[in-house]
Amino acid sequence: MAEMWDAVLADLTPLIDATALDVPDDLDFAATVEAIGAAGGRGAYAGYSMGGRLALSLAVTRPDLVTKLVLISAAPGIRDPAERDARAAADAALATEVHRDGVDQFFAHWLAQPIFATLPTEHAQAGLRRAGNSATRLAHQLTALGQGAMPQLWDALATLTMPVLIVTGTLDPKYESIGTAMAARISHAQHRRIKGGHALPLERPARLAAHLATFLAEVPDPAREDA
């Protein structure tokens, strides 16, 4: 949901001209990436979690559109095919549960995961998420845009030539480790850590906005761009 970025944009837009894009419905993973690129045009892209996976995929498939890339608590897909298939099956089962149990029950289950343990209830936007989603939309995002549906991009990280900022929370060890591994594979990557957990746009919006503003204002080294 684009509204997840409201608090970040409140601090960022006085400094940077930024727009939050909604993820389109009813498209497969590749078509969703293409649609986001068509909507955003050429510029810097920042994405959190699923949005980070989509932004990374756009940078790999359409590097002409992505001048800078920011990945927040994001991963480049699941490398092992068997593990990826297992995740796809788990997401499909969860999608079935969404239709059976409803949106309220889904978000209660989703936000109860350990990965969101550091997210204060008052910052979780649970009501906004329930109002802005349907069972059909959530099921589609799980099955078509989840990690089980995403082609793994670990091997493509080395092909990125634009400046990349990776942001992770110090209380999110899984994605801290993934972020470190990604940064080691991208020649122009910075890895910044914020005290917080996984959902940094909701937990630490002002701090995240400060990192974004600094990174987006940096003038790239021409030698790097030509490399």
trRosetta pair geometry for C-beta under 8 A, 3 or more apart (Angstrom, degrees):
i j d omega theta_ij theta_ji phi_ij phi_ji
1 4 5.1 114 78 -22 85 96
1 22 7.0 -9 -140 -122 40 86
1 125 7.9 -149 74 132 141 142
1 128 7.2 161 132 135 162 104
1 129 6.5 -146 -5 -109 149 70
1 132 5.2 72 -115 114 134 149
1 133 7.5 -91 -63 -55 118 98
2 5 6.1 -55 -178 29 54 110
2 20 3.8 132 -162 125 92 112
2 21 6.3 -158 -97 88 112 12
2 22 4.7 -68 -30 -68 111 72
3 6 5.4 -6 -167 -31 59 114
3 20 7.6 155 -52 111 21 154
3 125 7.1 166 115 -161 109 147
3 128 5.8 -123 110 167 146 137
3 132 6.8 -164 19 -57 133 165
4 20 7.7 174 58 -158 69 144
4 48 7.2 -122 124 56 136 140
4 125 6.6 -154 -103 45 70 163
4 201 5.5 66 150 110 95 138
4 202 6.6 -62 -161 -60 88 97
5 8 5.0 -62 -163 48 69 114
5 9 5.3 68 139 -26 92 105
5 20 4.1 173 56 -97 139 135
5 201 6.0 -58 -99 -165 57 137
6 9 5.9 -61 -145 39 26 108
6 10 6.4 36 155 -31 63 103
6 20 7.7 -66 -62 -7 52 157
7 10 5.6 -44 -150 21 32 118
7 11 7.4 18 156 -4 59 101
7 201 7.2 137 61 168 101 73
7 202 7.3 101 36 -118 138 42
7 205 3.6 -66 118 -122 110 176
7 206 7.7 -71 156 -45 99 65
8 11 6.4 -70 -165 43 34 99
8 12 5.7 16 151 -13 73 123
8 201 5.3 -57 -36 -145 130 88
8 205 4.5 -127 -69 -156 63 94
8 208 5.6 -50 -115 91 113 115
8 209 4.9 171 -159 -70 69 96
8 212 7.2 64 -178 10 115 151
9 12 5.3 -66 -128 48 34 106
9 13 5.2 36 177 -32 77 109
9 18 5.9 -146 -121 89 92 116
9 20 6.3 -90 -52 -33 139 111
9 209 7.8 -164 -59 -106 15 121
10 13 7.0 -29 -115 21 14 106
10 205 7.5 43 44 142 101 135
10 209 7.9 -83 67 -81 60 159
11 14 7.6 -62 -177 23 31 101
11 205 6.5 147 10 136 127 92
11 206 5.1 145 -73 -120 163 65
11 209 3.7 117 91 97 118 168
11 210 7.4 -49 144 -47 133 67
11 213 8.0 -99 131 -36 90 129
12 15 6.1 -85 -169 51 46 98
12 16 5.2 -40 168 48 90 108
12 18 5.4 -5 120 22 125 146
12 209 4.3 -134 -59 -147 88 104
12 212 5.8 -19 -114 87 128 130
12 213 6.0 -162 -131 -64 77 97
13 16 6.6 -82 -109 70 30 61
13 17 7.1 51 -144 -115 73 31
13 18 5.8 -118 -88 41 75 92
15 213 4.7 23 104 -134 150 124
15 217 7.4 -58 164 -61 113 123
16 212 7.1 -102 20 129 159 102
16 213 5.8 -151 -24 -112 119 75
16 216 5.3 42 -112 96 142 149
16 217 7.5 -116 -78 -58 105 85
19 40 7.7 -178 77 -121 111 80
21 36 6.1 114 126 -142 150 86
21 39 5.5 123 -139 111 129 132
21 40 5.8 -66 -57 -69 150 101
23 32 6.5 15 -167 -164 92 120
23 36 7.3 -23 -118 -78 62 113
23 50 7.4 -18 -72 121 158 120
23 51 7.0 -127 -62 -91 115 84
23 54 7.0 -173 -113 -39 110 169
23 141 7.2 77 107 -107 145 113
23 145 7.1 48 177 -120 144 169
24 27 5.6 37 100 7 112 125
24 32 6.0 -166 57 -127 94 77
24 35 4.8 -46 13 123 145 154
24 36 7.5 -145 1 -59 100 71
24 39 7.9 168 -43 -32 112 141
25 137 5.8 -69 -114 -118 119 91
25 140 6.3 72 -156 89 80 160
26 140 6.5 -57 -76 -145 41 155
27 31 3.9 -128 -175 100 113 113
27 32 4.5 155 93 -63 117 73
27 35 6.1 156 9 -10 173 139
27 144 7.2 149 95 155 43 145
28 31 5.1 82 51 19 72 105
28 32 6.8 -132 96 -12 31 93
28 144 5.4 -127 -128 -157 48 110
28 149 7.6 -144 -166 178 80 129
29 32 5.8 -59 -150 32 27 113
29 33 6.7 27 155 -18 63 104
29 57 7.3 -118 162 -147 100 172
29 144 6.1 -170 -50 165 70 71
29 145 5.8 147 -100 -104 79 55
29 149 5.1 172 -49 135 128 108
29 150 5.9 174 -143 -96 151 57
29 151 7.4 165 108 -4 147 81
30 33 5.8 -52 -153 33 33 112
30 34 6.5 33 150 -18 65 106
30 57 7.9 -132 -109 166 53 135
30 61 7.8 137 -144 -94 86 168
31 34 5.4 -51 -148 37 36 115
31 35 6.2 39 153 -22 67 104
32 35 5.7 -53 -146 35 31 111
32 36 6.5 33 154 -20 64 103
32 54 6.3 -78 123 -126 109 122
32 144 7.3 125 -28 135 135 112
32 145 6.2 -12 35 -94 171 112
33 36 5.9 -55 -151 34 30 111
33 37 6.6 28 152 -16 63 106
33 54 5.6 -165 -95 -158 76 78
33 57 4.5 -90 -108 110 142 119
33 58 5.1 -170 -168 -70 95 76
33 61 6.3 79 134 41 139 142
33 62 7.9 166 149 7 102 113
34 37 5.8 -58 -154 37 31 111
34 38 6.4 31 151 -20 66 106
34 61 7.9 -70 -75 113 74 142
34 62 7.9 119 -112 -32 60 137
35 38 5.6 -53 -147 36 34 112
35 39 6.3 30 155 -17 66 107
36 39 5.8 -56 -145 39 31 108
36 40 5.9 11 162 -4 67 115
36 54 5.8 95 -4 156 164 122
36 55 7.6 -105 135 -84 148 59
36 58 6.0 -96 89 -71 115 139
37 40 6.2 -64 -132 48 26 98
37 41 7.7 105 173 -68 54 14
37 58 5.1 168 -67 -142 105 118
37 62 5.1 55 -129 60 156 159
37 65 5.0 66 -152 114 106 175
38 41 7.7 19 -176 -65 23 55
40 43 6.2 -118 160 46 97 112
40 45 6.5 62 150 -94 163 103
40 65 7.3 95 91 169 101 121
41 65 6.8 -158 161 -149 29 101
42 64 7.2 -63 -106 139 108 69
42 65 5.0 -126 -99 -143 61 55
42 66 7.9 -123 -145 -46 59 22
42 67 6.6 72 171 -34 84 103
43 65 7.6 -20 25 170 52 71
43 66 7.8 -24 78 -123 37 40
43 67 5.9 -52 -163 18 21 113
44 66 7.4 67 -127 -162 32 65
44 67 5.4 -65 -67 69 66 93
44 68 3.9 -8 -119 58 103 99
44 69 7.3 -152 -158 -63 70 30
44 70 7.1 46 168 -9 104 101
44 216 5.6 -172 69 -121 175 102
45 55 4.4 -179 136 -145 120 111
45 58 6.3 23 43 78 177 136
45 59 7.0 -149 55 -58 130 98
45 65 8.0 43 -33 123 127 95
45 66 5.4 -57 12 -124 116 100
45 68 7.5 178 29 87 54 57
45 69 5.8 -4 66 -115 88 66
45 70 7.1 -157 104 32 47 74
46 51 8.0 30 122 132 54 119
46 55 6.7 -43 154 -118 7 168
46 69 7.7 148 -87 -169 47 40
46 70 3.6 -8 -113 65 88 118
46 71 7.9 -147 -148 -59 58 26
46 72 6.8 41 179 -14 94 112
46 212 6.3 -6 -91 -124 159 122
47 50 7.7 -97 171 98 113 42
47 51 3.3 -152 -158 131 93 81
47 52 3.8 174 104 -76 95 39
47 53 7.1 -116 125 25 139 39
47 54 5.9 -167 -137 59 160 84
47 55 3.4 -176 -6 -5 130 127
47 56 7.3 -113 55 -17 133 74
47 70 7.2 152 20 87 51 72
47 71 6.5 -9 64 -116 83 55
47 72 6.8 -161 99 29 38 87
47 74 6.3 64 101 -75 94 149
48 51 5.1 33 46 54 54 116
48 52 5.7 15 -131 -35 6 100
48 72 4.2 -34 -102 81 74 116
48 73 5.9 27 -160 51 78 100
48 74 6.9 -153 -156 -55 25 100
48 199 7.7 67 171 -142 135 54
48 200 7.0 -152 -126 54 123 88
48 201 5.2 -81 -62 -16 162 126
49 52 5.8 113 30 16 13 105
49 53 7.5 -31 143 -7 39 96
49 72 7.4 -41 -21 95 57 80
49 73 5.4 -12 -66 101 73 102
49 74 6.1 -155 -91 -89 14 73
49 198 7.4 60 -79 164 112 103
49 199 7.9 -12 -39 -102 131 66
50 53 5.6 -51 -154 32 37 112
50 54 6.5 34 150 -15 67 104
50 141 6.9 11 -153 -176 165 111
50 145 5.8 58 -163 141 122 114
50 146 7.6 -54 -109 -103 112 42
51 54 5.6 -53 -148 38 36 111
51 55 6.1 36 154 -19 68 106
51 74 7.6 -95 78 -90 58 125
52 55 5.6 -53 -141 39 32 110
52 56 6.2 34 157 -19 65 105
52 71 4.4 91 -158 -148 115 74
52 72 5.7 -152 -73 46 127 56
52 73 6.8 178 -8 75 153 53
52 74 2.5 -114 115 -81 144 146
52 75 7.7 87 101 14 121 39
53 56 5.8 -53 -147 37 29 112
53 57 6.4 31 153 -20 62 107
53 74 5.7 -167 -48 -161 61 107
53 75 6.8 -4 -83 65 101 60
53 76 7.5 155 -122 -114 77 29
53 77 7.1 108 -141 -60 113 71
53 145 7.8 140 86 176 128 83
53 147 7.3 -141 -97 -93 159 71
53 150 5.5 -65 177 -112 133 156
54 57 5.6 -54 -148 36 31 112
54 58 6.5 34 152 -20 64 103
54 145 7.2 -14 -67 -155 110 113
55 58 5.6 -50 -150 34 34 113
55 59 6.5 35 151 -20 64 103
55 66 7.6 122 -177 -117 80 133
55 69 6.2 152 147 -148 109 94
55 70 7.6 -25 134 64 157 56
55 71 6.8 -168 82 -91 119 75
55 74 7.7 -62 50 -125 105 171
56 59 5.6 -53 -150 34 34 113
56 60 6.5 30 153 -17 66 105
56 69 6.9 93 -96 -174 58 136
56 71 6.0 38 -64 -95 109 124
56 74 6.5 170 -25 141 127 138
56 76 6.0 -124 150 -107 156 78
56 153 6.1 161 138 81 118 160
57 60 5.7 -55 -148 37 33 110
57 61 6.1 10 161 -1 68 113
57 150 7.2 -124 -67 -148 131 103
57 151 7.7 108 -118 52 114 94
57 153 6.7 -143 -90 -59 67 148
58 61 6.2 -67 -135 50 27 95
58 62 5.5 -39 -173 47 69 103
58 65 6.5 -71 166 79 106 126
58 66 6.0 129 118 -55 97 126
59 62 7.5 -64 -101 67 13 61
59 63 6.0 47 -176 -99 56 68
59 66 4.2 -76 -104 64 77 168
59 69 4.8 4 -83 -87 150 144
59 160 5.9 21 144 -118 121 111
59 162 6.6 -115 -149 39 114 127
59 164 7.9 83 -174 -95 165 110
60 63 7.2 2 -134 -57 11 90
60 153 5.7 -124 -53 -143 160 129
60 156 4.7 38 -134 147 130 142
60 159 6.8 78 -134 77 80 120
60 160 7.1 -63 -86 -74 67 90
62 65 4.4 17 133 13 113 116
62 66 6.8 112 99 -12 78 96
63 66 5.9 -71 -141 47 43 98
63 159 8.0 -118 -59 133 143 97
63 160 7.2 -180 -110 -129 120 59
63 161 6.6 62 -171 36 142 96
63 162 6.6 -176 -159 -20 94 111
66 69 5.5 29 171 -68 127 99
66 162 5.6 -139 117 15 89 165
67 162 6.0 166 171 -140 23 131
68 162 5.7 -156 -96 161 33 115
68 163 5.0 -18 -122 71 90 95
68 164 7.5 173 -168 -85 64 36
68 165 7.4 25 171 -1 105 99
68 215 7.0 156 173 143 141 100
68 216 6.4 173 78 -112 158 67
68 220 7.9 -159 -80 -61 102 118
69 160 7.1 -72 28 -160 148 136
69 162 5.8 103 -7 94 99 120
69 163 7.4 177 30 94 69 51
69 164 4.7 -16 72 -113 102 79
69 165 7.3 -177 96 29 53 64
70 164 7.6 165 -84 -162 33 55
70 165 4.6 -10 -113 67 79 104
70 166 7.9 176 -157 -80 51 26
70 167 6.7 13 -175 -3 95 112
70 212 6.3 14 -115 -115 168 89
70 215 6.6 119 -89 97 114 151
71 74 4.2 -105 -174 51 95 127
71 164 6.9 7 2 -174 106 102
71 165 7.3 177 27 91 64 54
71 166 5.1 -15 67 -113 101 70
71 167 7.1 174 87 26 49 70
71 179 7.7 177 102 -116 110 90
71 182 7.2 -74 82 131 152 161
72 167 4.6 -13 -110 68 76 108
72 168 7.7 169 -157 -76 49 43
72 200 5.7 -120 -176 55 118 125
72 201 6.8 87 127 -41 156 95
72 208 7.0 37 -123 -145 141 127
73 167 7.4 -42 -25 97 63 77
73 168 6.1 116 -83 -120 60 65
73 169 6.7 9 -80 -3 111 97
73 172 6.3 -31 -117 135 107 166
73 175 4.9 15 -141 174 66 166
73 198 4.9 108 -146 -165 146 68
73 199 7.3 -67 25 -78 170 28
73 200 6.1 167 -24 3 120 105
74 166 7.9 -123 51 -138 92 84
74 175 7.6 83 22 -148 21 120
75 78 7.9 44 130 -61 131 57
75 147 7.0 15 76 -116 123 123
75 175 7.0 -111 -59 -118 94 86
75 178 4.9 -54 -105 -176 93 153
75 182 7.9 -154 -133 -55 47 129
76 152 6.6 68 129 -168 82 63
76 153 4.1 -111 -174 71 101 91
76 154 5.1 138 99 -68 129 55
76 156 7.6 -168 -169 55 130 92
76 157 6.1 -65 -93 -63 165 110
76 178 7.9 -180 11 -177 78 109
76 182 6.2 144 -20 -104 118 113
77 84 7.4 12 173 -107 92 122
77 147 6.5 159 -134 -157 50 79
77 150 4.6 -141 -103 113 100 109
77 151 6.2 -43 -115 110 162 32
77 152 3.6 -164 109 -111 127 51
77 153 5.3 111 9 9 121 73
77 154 6.9 -117 63 -25 94 80
78 83 5.2 -137 172 106 126 103
78 84 4.1 167 86 -84 120 83
78 87 5.8 158 -25 8 162 148
78 147 5.5 87 -26 159 107 106
78 148 7.2 -1 21 -93 138 45
78 150 7.6 112 11 71 78 96
78 152 6.0 -98 71 -85 36 108
79 83 7.6 29 64 56 58 127
79 84 7.8 -162 63 -46 17 111
79 152 5.0 117 -99 -153 44 155
79 154 5.4 -3 -90 0 108 146
80 83 3.9 66 79 15 110 112
80 84 6.5 -180 88 -14 54 84
81 84 5.5 -55 -144 37 32 113
81 85 6.3 33 157 -20 66 104
82 85 5.7 -51 -147 35 31 111
82 86 6.4 33 151 -20 63 105
83 86 5.5 -52 -148 36 33 114
83 87 6.5 35 152 -20 65 103
84 87 5.7 -52 -149 35 32 111
84 88 6.5 36 150 -21 64 104
84 147 7.3 -124 -132 138 76 80
84 148 5.7 137 179 -135 64 58
84 152 6.9 -104 -78 -47 142 108
85 88 5.5 -51 -149 34 34 114
85 89 6.5 35 152 -19 64 103
85 148 7.0 88 -121 -152 14 104
86 89 5.7 -52 -150 35 33 112
86 90 6.4 33 151 -18 65 106
86 148 7.7 -137 77 -109 37 116
87 90 5.6 -54 -146 38 34 112
87 91 6.2 33 154 -19 67 105
87 146 7.0 -160 145 137 102 114
87 147 5.2 -54 151 91 149 99
87 148 3.8 -166 103 -72 88 96
88 91 5.8 -54 -146 37 30 110
88 92 6.3 33 153 -21 63 105
88 143 7.6 70 -161 -142 78 63
88 146 7.1 150 -108 87 57 119
88 148 2.8 173 -68 164 63 132
88 149 6.3 113 -111 -56 103 61
89 92 5.6 -52 -148 34 31 113
89 93 6.5 33 152 -19 64 103
89 148 7.2 -170 4 -139 46 157
90 93 5.7 -52 -150 35 33 112
90 94 6.4 32 151 -18 64 105
90 148 7.2 166 46 -50 82 142
91 94 5.5 -53 -147 37 35 112
91 95 6.3 41 150 -24 65 102
91 142 4.4 -178 -177 169 97 91
91 143 5.8 165 126 -85 108 50
91 146 4.2 170 -126 81 160 173
91 147 7.6 168 -52 45 139 70
91 148 5.0 -154 13 21 130 131
91 149 7.6 -93 79 -21 157 95
92 95 5.5 -49 -149 32 33 115
92 96 6.7 38 150 -20 62 100
92 142 7.4 166 -74 126 30 110
92 143 5.6 70 -93 -105 70 104
92 148 7.9 -86 -23 86 86 156
93 96 5.6 -50 -155 31 35 114
93 97 6.7 36 147 -19 64 103
94 97 5.4 -51 -151 35 38 115
94 98 6.6 47 148 -27 66 97
94 106 7.9 98 175 -134 92 100
94 142 5.6 -140 87 -157 109 152
95 98 5.5 -43 -151 24 36 116
95 99 7.0 32 152 -12 62 100
95 138 7.4 178 -122 116 72 77
95 139 3.7 94 -158 -143 98 83
95 140 7.9 115 -134 -34 127 24
95 142 4.5 -169 -68 77 98 135
95 143 5.1 -6 -49 -41 160 108
96 99 6.0 -57 -157 37 34 108
96 100 6.2 26 149 -15 67 113
96 139 7.7 94 -50 -126 29 119
97 100 5.5 -61 -142 43 34 110
97 101 5.4 -4 172 9 74 117
97 105 7.8 -115 156 111 96 117
97 106 7.1 138 113 -94 95 87
97 109 7.9 -21 131 35 138 167
98 101 6.8 -66 -122 51 18 85
98 102 7.5 -90 -174 90 50 4
98 103 7.1 38 -163 -87 91 50
98 106 4.8 31 -113 -83 85 137
98 135 4.8 160 143 -149 94 83
98 138 5.0 -154 -155 96 155 122
98 139 5.0 -160 69 -66 135 88
98 142 7.3 173 -13 -3 142 146
99 135 5.0 118 -95 162 52 131
99 136 7.8 62 -93 -74 95 54
99 139 6.1 22 -44 -66 97 144
101 105 3.9 -86 146 77 115 149
101 106 6.6 143 87 -49 108 73
102 105 5.2 89 66 15 82 102
102 106 6.9 -139 104 -10 42 93
102 135 6.5 -81 -130 -74 37 120
103 106 5.5 -56 -149 33 33 116
103 107 6.5 23 161 -13 68 105
103 130 5.3 128 130 -141 120 77
103 133 5.8 157 -138 96 129 98
103 134 6.8 -91 -67 -145 131 25
103 135 5.8 -120 -57 -64 82 72
103 138 6.7 152 -114 -11 85 145
104 107 6.3 -62 -152 38 28 102
104 108 6.4 29 153 -19 64 108
104 130 6.0 34 -87 -126 66 131
105 108 5.6 -53 -147 35 34 115
105 109 6.3 31 155 -16 66 106
106 109 5.9 -63 -154 40 29 107
106 110 5.9 26 153 -21 68 113
106 135 7.6 157 -23 -112 144 75
106 138 6.0 72 148 152 165 163
107 110 5.3 -50 -133 39 36 114
107 111 5.8 24 170 -9 70 109
107 126 5.6 133 151 -149 136 91
107 129 5.8 138 -112 102 140 126
107 130 5.9 -92 0 -72 155 90
108 111 6.7 -60 -139 43 20 99
108 112 6.4 22 157 -24 57 115
109 112 5.8 -65 -151 32 26 114
109 113 7.8 48 150 -44 58 84
110 113 6.4 -35 -177 -10 37 111
110 116 7.7 59 138 -3 66 150
111 116 5.2 -96 -155 102 57 157
111 119 7.2 -102 -155 79 95 132
111 124 5.7 50 -135 -161 140 144
111 126 6.5 -46 -36 -94 162 111
112 116 7.5 20 11 64 5 116
113 116 5.5 78 67 15 82 98
113 117 8.0 -104 107 -40 49 76
114 117 5.3 -13 -160 -33 51 118
115 172 6.9 51 -154 -131 80 97
115 174 7.4 -52 -108 35 107 132
115 197 7.1 141 171 169 53 115
115 198 4.7 22 168 -18 94 154
116 119 4.5 -40 -171 20 82 125
116 124 7.4 66 -180 -116 129 114
116 197 7.0 125 -131 125 30 146
116 198 6.4 -74 -82 50 56 120
116 199 6.1 35 -120 -15 87 124
117 197 6.8 179 61 -112 66 155
118 169 7.4 -180 72 158 150 150
118 171 5.1 89 -54 108 159 145
118 172 7.9 -108 27 -59 136 84
118 196 6.3 160 129 -170 138 59
118 197 3.2 158 52 -34 127 130
118 198 7.5 136 47 12 107 69
118 203 6.5 27 120 -117 98 145
119 123 6.1 -129 -175 82 79 106
119 124 5.4 93 141 -87 118 90
119 197 6.2 -101 -45 62 74 136
119 198 7.5 -53 -45 56 113 83
119 199 4.8 29 -91 44 129 131
119 202 6.1 32 -142 98 111 124
119 203 5.7 -101 -109 -72 70 102
120 123 4.6 73 67 13 91 106
120 124 7.2 -142 94 -32 46 84
120 203 7.4 126 10 -117 83 75
121 124 5.7 -43 -152 2 35 121
121 126 7.5 -27 -167 -11 74 128
123 199 7.9 153 121 110 110 126
123 202 4.8 133 152 164 102 95
123 203 6.3 110 123 -90 153 44
124 129 7.8 -61 143 -1 80 132
124 199 7.7 49 -117 109 66 168
124 202 6.6 68 -105 167 31 152
125 128 4.3 -46 -177 46 94 118
125 129 5.5 101 119 -29 89 95
125 202 6.5 -119 -3 -118 109 128
126 129 5.7 -57 -146 37 29 111
126 130 6.4 29 156 -19 65 105
127 130 5.8 -54 -148 34 31 110
127 131 6.3 25 157 -14 65 109
128 131 5.8 -59 -146 40 30 108
128 132 5.9 11 162 -6 66 117
129 132 6.1 -67 -138 47 25 100
129 133 5.9 -2 171 1 65 122
130 133 6.6 -77 -137 46 20 94
133 137 5.2 -138 -155 79 74 126
133 138 5.3 64 172 -53 125 99
134 137 4.7 95 50 6 79 101
134 138 7.0 -151 88 -2 40 87
135 138 5.9 -58 -145 41 30 108
135 139 6.1 30 158 -20 66 110
136 139 5.9 -57 -145 38 26 110
136 140 6.4 28 156 -21 62 107
137 140 5.7 -55 -150 34 30 112
137 141 6.5 26 155 -16 65 105
138 141 5.8 -55 -148 36 32 108
138 142 6.4 33 154 -20 65 106
139 142 5.7 -55 -149 35 31 113
139 143 6.2 8 162 -2 67 113
140 143 6.3 -70 -142 47 26 95
140 144 5.3 -15 178 17 69 121
140 145 7.4 45 134 3 70 102
141 144 6.8 -60 -110 54 19 86
141 145 4.8 -42 -153 49 59 120
141 146 7.0 99 142 -52 58 78
142 145 7.6 17 -14 55 9 75
142 146 5.0 21 -169 -50 41 129
143 146 6.5 11 -70 8 11 117
143 148 7.9 -42 -139 74 42 115
143 149 6.6 90 155 -54 39 133
144 149 5.5 142 -171 -159 22 173
145 149 6.1 -38 -54 67 8 136
145 150 7.5 39 -171 -60 42 94
146 149 5.3 92 56 11 68 100
146 150 7.2 -125 106 -14 36 93
147 150 5.6 -49 -139 27 38 116
150 153 7.7 -60 157 -14 106 100
152 155 7.4 69 117 7 95 90
153 156 4.5 -58 -163 44 79 116
153 157 6.5 106 137 -51 85 75
154 157 6.1 -33 -164 -9 34 114
154 185 7.2 -66 -171 -172 68 179
155 158 7.5 -47 177 19 43 102
156 159 5.2 -50 -169 27 64 118
156 160 7.6 79 141 -38 76 85
157 160 6.1 -38 -169 2 45 113
157 182 6.0 -148 -131 -151 149 74
157 185 4.0 58 100 116 133 121
157 186 5.1 -88 170 -65 97 86
158 185 5.5 -86 -62 175 78 86
158 186 7.1 -143 -93 -93 37 44
158 187 7.3 67 -149 -27 64 93
160 164 6.0 39 135 -45 144 134
160 186 5.3 -14 62 -135 124 104
160 187 7.7 -176 81 30 78 79
160 188 7.2 -121 117 42 95 100
160 189 8.0 63 89 -59 132 99
161 187 7.7 -1 -116 55 50 115
161 188 6.9 65 -172 3 33 136
161 224 7.9 159 -179 154 77 77
161 225 7.2 90 151 -143 106 45
161 227 6.9 -175 -145 75 104 84
162 188 6.8 -145 112 80 26 143
163 188 5.0 -103 -107 147 48 121
163 189 8.0 144 -169 -91 52 34
163 190 7.7 10 -176 -1 94 101
163 215 7.4 -178 134 -176 125 95
163 218 7.1 -153 174 87 170 124
163 220 5.5 -144 -31 -101 124 107
163 224 7.5 57 -70 125 86 143
164 186 5.1 -36 48 150 146 151
164 188 5.9 111 14 93 83 82
164 189 4.3 -29 78 -102 108 78
164 190 7.2 179 93 25 57 63
165 189 7.4 159 -88 -156 21 65
165 190 5.2 -15 -114 64 69 100
165 192 6.5 -5 -170 8 99 113
165 211 7.1 159 173 154 141 104
165 212 7.7 168 88 -106 157 54
165 215 4.5 -17 -59 -137 151 159
166 179 4.6 157 153 -155 126 97
166 182 5.7 149 -99 87 152 123
166 183 5.4 -120 29 -66 144 98
166 186 8.0 139 -35 41 121 141
166 189 5.9 22 -9 -173 109 114
166 190 7.0 -172 28 90 72 48
166 191 4.6 -20 71 -109 108 72
166 192 7.2 162 83 25 53 64
167 179 7.6 -109 76 -129 11 144
167 191 7.9 168 -81 -159 31 51
167 192 5.1 -18 -105 72 77 94
167 193 7.6 161 -156 -92 57 25
167 194 6.4 23 -174 -8 102 111
167 200 6.5 -121 132 76 116 168
167 208 6.6 98 162 -131 159 90
167 211 6.0 117 -101 116 131 154
168 172 6.0 -133 -180 74 90 115
168 175 4.9 -173 -135 122 114 95
168 176 4.8 159 134 -92 143 54
168 178 7.7 153 -96 64 141 83
168 179 4.1 -126 -33 -16 135 157
168 191 7.2 -9 13 -169 105 95
168 192 7.9 158 26 86 61 49
168 193 5.8 -27 72 -111 79 73
168 194 7.6 -178 91 27 31 76
168 200 8.0 -163 -154 -39 20 140
169 172 4.0 76 66 4 101 113
169 175 7.1 52 35 75 79 119
169 176 7.3 -89 74 -62 48 94
169 193 7.3 96 -148 -162 13 74
169 194 5.8 -45 -106 74 61 82
169 195 7.4 35 -158 166 76 14
169 196 4.2 -89 -134 90 115 70
169 197 4.7 69 125 147 161 6
169 198 6.0 -111 25 -64 136 25
169 200 5.5 -169 -63 -69 104 104
169 203 7.2 36 -105 68 139 150
169 204 7.8 150 -106 13 103 129
170 176 6.8 65 -125 -90 34 134
170 193 5.2 78 -67 170 87 116
170 194 7.0 -138 -12 88 87 32
170 195 5.2 -24 28 -111 126 50
170 196 6.9 88 31 32 76 40
171 195 7.3 57 -18 -171 100 54
171 196 6.0 -101 28 138 110 18
171 197 4.5 -54 88 -84 109 66
172 175 4.7 -11 134 43 116 106
172 176 5.9 146 89 -29 69 89
172 196 7.7 0 -17 110 106 62
172 197 5.0 107 -59 -168 97 52
172 198 4.5 128 -110 -72 136 67
173 176 5.2 -52 -139 34 33 119
173 177 6.3 34 162 -20 66 103
174 177 6.1 -63 -162 34 26 108
174 178 6.6 20 148 -13 64 108
175 178 5.1 -46 -139 40 45 114
175 179 5.9 52 156 -25 69 101
175 198 6.3 110 10 -117 143 85
176 179 5.8 -55 -148 35 25 112
176 180 6.5 26 153 -19 61 106
176 193 7.0 37 -123 -116 100 115
177 180 5.8 -53 -150 34 31 111
177 181 6.5 28 153 -16 64 107
178 181 5.7 -59 -150 39 32 110
178 182 6.2 32 153 -20 67 106
179 182 5.7 -53 -145 36 31 110
179 183 6.3 32 157 -20 65 106
179 191 5.4 127 150 -141 105 115
180 183 5.9 -54 -147 34 29 111
180 184 6.6 31 154 -22 62 106
180 191 6.3 70 -95 -148 52 168
181 184 5.8 -54 -153 30 32 114
181 185 6.9 19 154 -11 62 110
182 185 6.0 -72 -157 40 34 105
182 186 6.2 11 157 -7 73 115
182 189 6.9 -165 126 -151 83 165
182 191 7.9 136 75 -90 90 113
183 186 6.2 -67 -137 43 32 99
183 189 4.3 -156 -135 116 68 132
183 190 7.3 -35 -132 144 119 8
183 191 4.1 -56 -69 -48 155 119
185 189 8.0 40 66 2 53 147
186 189 3.7 81 86 -34 114 123
187 227 7.4 -115 116 108 149 143
188 224 5.8 103 -103 -178 123 128
190 215 7.0 -155 56 -112 139 115
192 211 5.2 167 114 -143 160 136
192 215 8.0 -119 -13 -57 143 125
194 200 5.7 94 67 -133 140 128
194 204 5.2 -174 157 86 134 157
194 207 5.2 131 -143 124 124 129
194 208 6.4 -37 -66 -74 167 73
194 211 7.1 -101 -66 -26 116 145
195 204 7.3 131 73 -84 62 152
195 207 7.8 -72 42 172 76 174
196 200 5.5 116 97 -106 138 79
196 203 4.4 143 -163 119 131 138
196 204 4.5 -127 -45 -20 155 125
196 207 7.7 164 -17 64 134 142
197 200 7.6 -164 76 -63 48 66
197 203 6.0 147 41 -58 83 165
199 202 4.5 -14 143 41 112 112
199 203 5.4 118 89 -20 77 101
200 203 5.5 -61 -119 50 33 103
200 204 5.3 -38 -157 47 76 96
200 205 7.9 140 149 -75 62 42
200 207 7.9 -93 -170 81 102 103
200 208 5.1 126 146 -75 108 131
201 205 5.9 42 -172 -98 48 82
201 208 6.0 -95 -95 72 51 169
202 205 6.9 12 -112 -53 13 98
204 207 4.2 -32 164 43 110 118
204 208 5.6 120 103 -26 85 92
205 208 5.7 -60 -143 40 29 110
205 209 6.1 32 158 -23 67 106
206 209 5.7 -52 -147 34 30 113
206 210 6.6 34 152 -23 62 102
207 210 5.7 -49 -153 29 33 114
207 211 6.8 31 151 -15 63 102
208 211 5.8 -55 -154 37 35 109
208 212 6.3 35 150 -19 68 107
209 212 5.5 -55 -146 38 33 113
209 213 6.1 35 156 -22 67 105
210 213 5.9 -52 -145 34 29 111
210 214 6.5 27 157 -17 62 106
211 214 6.0 -57 -149 37 30 110
211 215 6.2 23 158 -14 66 111
212 215 6.0 -62 -146 41 28 107
212 216 5.9 18 163 -13 68 114
213 216 6.1 -60 -137 42 24 104
213 217 6.1 19 163 -17 62 115
214 217 6.1 -66 -148 38 23 107
214 218 6.9 38 153 -39 60 97
215 218 5.9 -43 -160 6 33 116
220 224 6.0 -116 177 69 95 119
220 225 5.5 85 130 -52 131 110
221 224 4.1 82 74 -1 99 109
221 225 7.2 -178 89 -10 54 81
222 225 5.6 -54 -149 35 39 111
222 226 6.3 27 158 -12 70 108
223 226 6.0 -62 -148 42 30 104
223 227 6.6 50 149 -48 63 97
224 227 5.6 -40 -155 2 35 120
